[in-house]
Amino acid sequence: MPPKEKTITASDAAAVLTPAGSRKKSVPVWVARNERWAREAPLSQMQKAWIEAQGFRGAGRKPVLLPGPEGELAGAVFGVGEARGNDPMDRAELAFGQLAAALPPGLYHPAGPIEDAELAAAAWGLGAYRFRRYKSGNGEGVAQLKVPEGVDYERLLAAVDGVWLGRDLINTPAGDLGPQQLEEATRLLAKRHGAKITSIVGDDLRTANFPMIHAVGRASDRAPRLIDLTWGKATAPRVTLVGKGICFDTGGLDIKPASAMLLMKKDMGGAAAALALAHMVMSTELDVRLRVLIPAAENSVAGNAFRPGDVLMSRAGKTVEIGNTDAEGRLVLADALALADEERPDTLISFATLTGAARVALGPELPPLYTDDDAFAEAIAKAGNRVGDPVWRMPFWTSYEPMLESAVADMNNVSDGPFAGSVTAALFLRRFVRQARRFAHFDIYAWRPAAKPLGPKGGEVQVARALFEVLRDGGRG
């Protein structure tokens, strides 16, 4: 009998973020841009001499620990170097994320004036994340931050917890996170917040008119499904999130090389981002009627796998010729978007690890945003820069629509050449959205290739915090 697959559990950022009212003693932490800081800092002469002896120059991104009169830890200084122009990811507050991993275990508090205390605390929580599910032992102690006065602690925890939850899902190997386990994780989240959830599984997808989700997932021995979560008052503005939940992608019969499969456990990163944002929304009880749709499947190889050249019917009634079975994400999203569009949501958002072309264009840290709503795009971009969760707007370039033409069907699932892969994928998705008041699509990477201040190497939740800011402001940013 095969071993029982592990259950996904929620993370708890409260382990590293302590409320401002705590009476526990904490140690001050300073962030410095240059060596002049040490001459003007409110430190003892002994501590200033110690800093000088350490060769502190206000850079290097390594903390200098300050001793007290009895040899105890009395503080820490972290040099981040001079500001790099208007780079939104070079804000001093974001350095607190690196401090969370660099300081010894203990309780700390930000010292000196901080322009954005909530951002500093969020950075600390994001930088402190570690995925230890498969590590033996209890691990080392962690550095904790006493949250500054005036910061909305519950809102802070909602954002950081949401990211931790999404990272846990992405980091979990596909052997322990198939479509069923992704549904279980969604059910845990729904139970936590009093949301309603249903799912359509296996051959029932064909009966319920989700033929492309079924086609993509039918070759796996783990049944595909459409997961549907709803929460909030029916009369509130309708916000629907659709997240690509491909739990592993072999490429199908157009099989990927081995090197391209190594990170395919992250191909459900769109679903993780949608669930992370859903947690933020529900935790803070935003006045929206939230719906989350996750088409979950494995794109596997078997005798019943869908084939290049096949023509699939979609829920929207349009036929799709399969030019490449490795472009499966847009197929499952198309059926889910068609369902979402039927109830005319005010805001419809899709998240997907959709194309390598997006990474070629913008790299792993800057996800493309596609929308026809200029004000919405501007609000998201500004919010992303403000909270260290950046995006870059790309065009729904209508002149590229003919690249999706098919000689035998209403459209092909891939373009007829090597150009504009991310744009044509976004155009394909837009064909299945006709009634939503506004639609936005994010082509995310969902992975951090190397440790940075806001997190370690591994799964990453992109754009959820930026969108949380916009939704908190009524969609205006």
C-alpha positions in Angstrom: 0.0 0.0 0.0 1.5 3.4 -0.9 2.2 5.8 1.9 -0.5 8.3 2.8 0.0 11.7 1.3 0.8 14.5 3.7 -1.8 17.0 4.6 -1.2 20.7 3.9 -1.3 22.9 7.0 -1.4 26.7 7.3 1.6 28.7 8.4 1.5 31.2 11.2 3.5 34.4 10.8 2.6 35.4 14.4 5.6 33.2 15.4 7.9 36.0 14.1 5.8 39.1 14.5 4.9 40.2 18.1 2.3 42.8 18.9 3.4 46.3 19.8 1.8 46.0 23.2 4.0 43.1 24.3 5.9 43.7 27.6 8.7 41.4 26.6 12.1 43.2 26.4 13.3 43.8 22.9 16.6 44.9 21.3 16.8 48.0 19.0 17.8 47.6 15.4 19.0 50.4 13.1 19.2 50.5 9.3 22.0 52.7 8.0 22.7 54.0 4.5 26.3 55.1 5.1 29.1 55.4 7.7 28.1 58.9 8.7 25.2 57.3 10.6 27.5 56.0 13.3 28.8 59.4 14.2 25.3 60.8 14.7 23.7 57.7 16.2 22.3 57.7 19.8 24.9 55.2 21.0 27.5 55.1 23.7 31.1 56.0 22.9 32.0 52.3 23.5 29.5 51.2 21.0 30.6 53.7 18.4 34.2 52.6 18.9 33.0 49.0 18.4 31.3 49.9 15.2 34.4 51.6 13.9 36.5 48.6 14.9 34.2 46.4 12.8 35.0 48.4 9.7 31.4 49.6 9.3 30.9 51.6 6.2 27.1 51.6 5.9 27.0 48.8 3.3 27.8 45.1 3.0 24.3 44.1 4.2 25.7 42.3 7.3 24.5 43.3 10.8 27.0 44.6 13.4 25.9 43.4 16.8 26.3 46.0 19.6 27.4 44.8 23.0 26.0 46.2 26.2 28.0 47.1 29.4 27.7 43.5 30.7 28.4 41.9 27.3 24.8 41.4 26.5 23.3 42.1 23.1 22.3 45.7 23.2 21.4 46.4 19.6 22.2 45.8 15.9 23.1 48.0 13.0 22.5 46.9 9.4 24.2 48.8 6.5 22.3 48.8 3.3 24.3 51.3 1.2 23.3 54.4 -0.6 19.9 54.5 -2.3 19.9 53.4 -6.0 17.9 56.1 -7.6 14.1 55.4 -7.6 14.3 51.6 -7.4 11.2 50.6 -5.4 13.0 47.5 -4.2 15.8 49.5 -2.6 13.7 51.0 0.1 15.4 50.8 3.6 12.3 49.2 5.1 12.7 46.2 2.9 16.1 45.5 4.5 14.2 44.4 7.6 13.4 41.2 5.7 17.1 40.3 5.5 17.6 41.1 9.1 15.0 38.5 10.1 17.3 35.8 8.7 20.7 37.4 9.7 20.1 38.2 13.4 20.5 35.7 16.2 17.2 34.5 17.9 15.6 37.1 20.1 13.1 39.9 20.1 13.9 43.1 18.3 12.3 46.4 17.5 13.0 49.0 14.8 14.9 52.0 16.2 15.0 55.5 14.7 12.5 57.1 12.3 11.0 54.8 9.8 9.0 56.2 6.8 6.8 53.1 6.5 6.7 51.0 9.7 4.1 48.6 8.3 6.3 47.8 5.3 9.3 47.2 7.6 7.3 44.8 9.7 5.9 43.0 6.6 9.4 42.7 5.2 10.5 41.1 8.5 7.7 38.6 8.4 8.3 37.7 4.7 12.1 37.4 5.2 11.7 35.1 8.2 9.8 32.4 6.3 11.4 29.0 6.1 10.1 25.8 4.6 11.0 23.0 7.0 8.4 20.4 6.3 10.9 17.8 5.2 13.7 18.7 7.6 14.5 16.6 10.6 14.7 18.3 14.0 12.9 21.4 15.2 15.3 23.9 13.6 17.0 26.8 15.1 15.2 29.6 17.0 14.0 32.6 15.1 14.5 36.3 15.3 11.2 38.1 16.2 10.1 41.6 15.6 8.0 43.7 18.0 5.7 45.5 15.6 5.9 49.3 15.8 3.1 51.3 17.3 0.4 52.4 14.9 0.7 49.3 12.6 -2.5 47.4 12.0 -1.4 44.1 13.4 -4.3 42.0 12.1 -3.9 43.4 8.6 -0.1 42.8 8.7 -0.6 39.2 9.8 -3.2 38.6 7.1 -0.7 39.7 4.4 2.3 37.8 5.7 0.3 34.6 6.6 -1.2 34.6 3.1 2.2 34.7 1.5 3.5 31.9 3.9 0.5 29.8 3.0 1.1 30.2 -0.7 4.8 29.5 -0.4 4.1 26.3 1.6 1.9 25.1 -1.2 4.4 25.9 -4.0 7.3 24.4 -2.1 5.5 21.1 -1.4 6.6 18.4 -3.9 4.0 17.2 -6.4 4.1 13.7 -4.8 2.4 15.3 -1.8 0.4 17.9 -3.5 -1.8 16.6 -6.3 -5.3 18.0 -7.3 -6.9 16.3 -4.3 -4.5 17.8 -1.8 -4.9 21.2 -3.4 -8.6 20.9 -2.9 -8.0 19.8 0.7 -5.9 22.9 1.3 -8.6 25.1 -0.1 -11.2 23.4 2.1 -9.1 24.1 5.2 -8.9 27.7 4.2 -12.7 27.8 3.6 -13.4 26.2 7.0 -11.1 28.7 8.7 -13.0 31.7 7.2 -16.5 30.3 7.0 -16.5 30.1 3.2 -18.5 27.8 1.0 -16.7 25.3 -1.2 -17.7 22.8 -3.9 -15.7 20.7 -6.4 -16.4 18.9 -9.7 -14.1 15.9 -10.0 -13.0 13.5 -12.8 -15.5 12.5 -15.5 -18.1 14.8 -13.8 -16.2 17.6 -15.5 -17.4 16.5 -18.9 -21.0 16.2 -17.7 -20.8 19.7 -16.1 -19.3 21.2 -19.4 -15.6 21.7 -18.4 -14.2 19.6 -21.3 -10.7 21.3 -21.5 -10.0 20.8 -17.7 -11.0 17.2 -18.1 -8.8 16.7 -21.3 -5.7 18.2 -19.7 -6.0 16.0 -16.5 -7.4 12.8 -17.7 -4.0 11.0 -18.3 -3.1 11.2 -14.6 -4.2 8.7 -12.1 -5.0 11.6 -9.8 -8.4 13.0 -11.0 -8.6 16.6 -12.3 -11.1 18.9 -10.7 -12.6 22.4 -10.5 -12.5 23.9 -7.0 -15.0 26.6 -6.3 -14.9 28.8 -3.1 -17.3 31.6 -2.3 -17.3 34.0 0.6 -18.9 37.3 1.6 -22.2 39.1 1.1 -24.0 38.4 -2.1 -24.8 42.2 -2.5 -21.1 43.2 -2.2 -18.9 44.0 -5.3 -18.0 40.7 -7.0 -14.3 39.8 -7.1 -13.4 36.5 -8.7 -9.9 35.0 -8.7 -8.9 32.2 -11.1 -5.7 30.4 -10.3 -3.9 27.9 -12.5 -3.6 24.7 -10.5 -1.4 22.4 -12.6 0.1 20.4 -9.8 2.8 18.9 -12.1 3.5 19.5 -15.8 5.4 16.9 -17.8 4.5 18.8 -20.9 2.2 16.0 -21.9 2.9 14.2 -25.2 5.0 17.3 -26.2 7.1 16.3 -23.2 9.5 18.6 -21.5 13.2 17.8 -21.2 14.2 16.6 -17.7 15.8 20.0 -16.8 12.5 21.8 -17.6 10.6 19.5 -15.2 12.7 20.2 -12.1 10.5 23.1 -11.0 7.2 21.9 -12.3 5.9 21.5 -8.7 5.5 25.3 -8.9 3.1 25.1 -11.9 0.2 25.5 -9.4 1.7 28.8 -8.3 -1.3 30.7 -9.8 -3.6 28.8 -7.5 -1.3 29.5 -4.6 -1.4 33.2 -5.4 -5.2 33.2 -5.6 -5.5 31.4 -2.2 -3.0 33.7 -0.6 -5.0 36.8 -1.7 -8.2 35.1 -0.7 -6.8 34.6 2.8 -5.9 38.3 3.0 -9.4 39.3 1.9 -11.3 37.0 4.2 -9.0 37.6 7.2 -9.6 41.3 7.1 -13.3 40.9 6.1 -13.2 43.2 3.1 -16.6 44.2 1.7 -16.5 42.0 -1.4 -18.3 38.9 -2.6 -15.2 36.7 -3.2 -15.1 33.8 -5.5 -12.0 31.6 -6.1 -11.9 29.1 -9.0 -9.0 26.7 -9.2 -8.9 24.3 -12.2 -6.6 21.6 -10.7 -4.9 18.8 -12.8 -1.7 17.1 -13.6 -0.5 17.2 -17.2 0.7 13.7 -17.6 1.7 11.2 -20.3 -0.5 8.1 -20.9 -2.4 6.3 -23.6 -5.4 8.5 -23.1 -3.5 11.8 -23.0 -4.8 14.6 -25.3 -2.7 14.9 -28.4 -1.1 17.6 -30.7 -3.6 18.2 -33.4 -6.7 17.3 -31.3 -9.6 19.7 -31.4 -11.2 20.3 -28.0 -14.5 21.9 -27.3 -14.4 24.6 -24.6 -17.1 25.6 -22.0 -17.6 28.8 -24.0 -18.6 26.8 -27.1 -15.4 27.7 -29.0 -13.2 24.9 -30.4 -9.5 24.9 -29.8 -6.9 23.0 -31.9 -4.0 21.8 -29.8 -0.8 23.1 -31.3 1.2 22.0 -28.2 0.2 19.9 -25.2 2.7 21.9 -23.1 0.5 24.9 -23.4 -2.1 23.3 -21.1 -2.5 26.0 -18.5 -4.4 28.3 -20.8 -6.8 25.5 -21.6 -7.8 24.8 -17.9 -8.0 28.6 -17.3 -10.2 29.1 -20.3 -12.9 26.8 -18.9 -12.7 28.4 -15.5 -12.7 31.9 -16.8 -15.8 31.1 -18.9 -17.6 30.0 -15.8 -16.4 33.1 -13.9 -17.6 35.4 -16.7 -21.1 33.9 -16.7 -22.0 35.8 -13.5 -20.6 39.1 -14.7 -18.1 39.9 -11.9 -17.1 43.4 -11.2 -13.4 42.3 -11.1 -12.0 39.1 -12.7 -8.4 38.3 -12.1 -6.3 35.3 -13.4 -3.0 34.1 -12.0 -0.8 31.6 -13.8 2.7 30.4 -14.3 1.8 30.6 -18.0 4.8 31.3 -20.3 8.6 31.2 -20.3 8.3 34.2 -22.7 7.3 36.4 -19.7 10.6 35.4 -17.9 12.6 36.1 -21.0 11.1 39.6 -21.3 11.0 40.6 -17.6 12.9 38.1 -15.6 11.6 36.2 -12.5 10.9 39.1 -10.2 8.7 41.3 -12.4 5.4 39.6 -13.5 3.6 41.0 -16.5 0.1 42.5 -16.0 -2.4 42.5 -18.8 -5.6 44.6 -18.6 -7.6 47.0 -20.7 -8.5 49.1 -17.6 -5.9 51.9 -17.5 -7.0 53.1 -14.0 -6.9 49.6 -12.6 -3.4 49.0 -14.1 -2.1 52.2 -12.6 -3.5 51.4 -9.2 -1.9 47.9 -9.2 1.5 49.2 -10.4 1.6 52.0 -7.7 0.5 49.6 -5.0 3.1 47.0 -6.0 5.9 49.5 -5.9 4.6 50.7 -2.5 4.7 47.3 -0.8 7.6 45.7 -2.7 5.4 43.5 -4.9 6.1 45.0 -8.3 4.4 44.3 -11.7 4.9 45.6 -15.2 2.1 46.3 -17.5 2.1 44.6 -20.9 -0.3 45.1 -23.8 -3.2 43.1 -25.0 -1.8 43.7 -28.5 -4.8 43.1 -30.8 -2.7 43.0 -33.9 -1.3 39.7 -32.7 -4.7 38.0 -32.6 -4.2 36.4 -36.1 -1.3 34.5 -34.6 -3.8 32.2 -32.8 -5.7 31.3 -36.0 -6.4 27.6 -36.8 -7.3 26.1 -40.1 -9.6 23.5 -38.6 -10.9 25.1 -35.3 -12.0 28.5 -33.9 -8.5 29.0 -32.6 -5.2 27.3 -31.8 -3.8 27.1 -28.2 -0.4 28.5 -29.3 0.7 31.1 -31.8 2.1 30.2 -35.2 5.6 31.4 -34.4 8.2 32.1 -31.7 7.3 35.8 -31.0 5.3 37.4 -28.2 4.5 34.2 -26.4 3.3 35.9 -23.2 1.1 38.4 -25.1 -0.5 35.8 -27.3 -1.2 33.6 -24.3 -2.9 36.6 -22.6 -4.9 37.2 -25.8 -6.1 33.6 -25.8 -7.4 34.0 -22.2 -9.2 37.3 -23.0 -11.3 35.5 -25.6 -13.1 33.7 -22.8 -13.9 36.9 -20.9 -16.8 38.9 -22.3 -19.1 40.1 -19.5 -16.8 40.9 -16.6 -16.6 44.7 -15.9 -12.8 44.5 -15.7 -10.3 41.7 -16.3 -6.6 41.4 -15.4 -4.2 38.6 -16.0 -0.9 38.0 -14.3 1.8 35.8 -15.9 3.8 35.0 -12.8 6.9 32.9 -12.1 6.0 31.9 -8.6 9.7 31.1 -7.7 12.6 33.0 -6.2 15.8 31.8 -7.8 18.0 33.1 -5.0 17.5 34.4 -1.5 16.6 38.1 -1.3 15.5 40.3 1.6 11.8 39.4 1.2 12.3 35.6 1.2 14.6 32.6 0.8 15.1 30.7 -2.4 12.0 28.8 -3.3 8.3 29.2 -3.9 7.1 32.8 -4.1 3.6 34.4 -4.0 3.6 37.3 -6.5 1.1 40.2 -6.9 -1.2 39.1 -4.1 0.0 41.8 -1.7 -0.2 44.4 -4.4 -3.8 43.4 -5.2 -4.7 43.3 -1.5 -3.7 47.0 -1.3 -5.9 47.8 -4.2 -8.9 45.9 -3.0 -8.6 47.4 0.5 -8.9 50.8 -1.2 -12.0 49.8 -3.0 -10.2 48.9 -6.2 -8.7 52.4 -6.6 -5.2 51.7 -5.3 
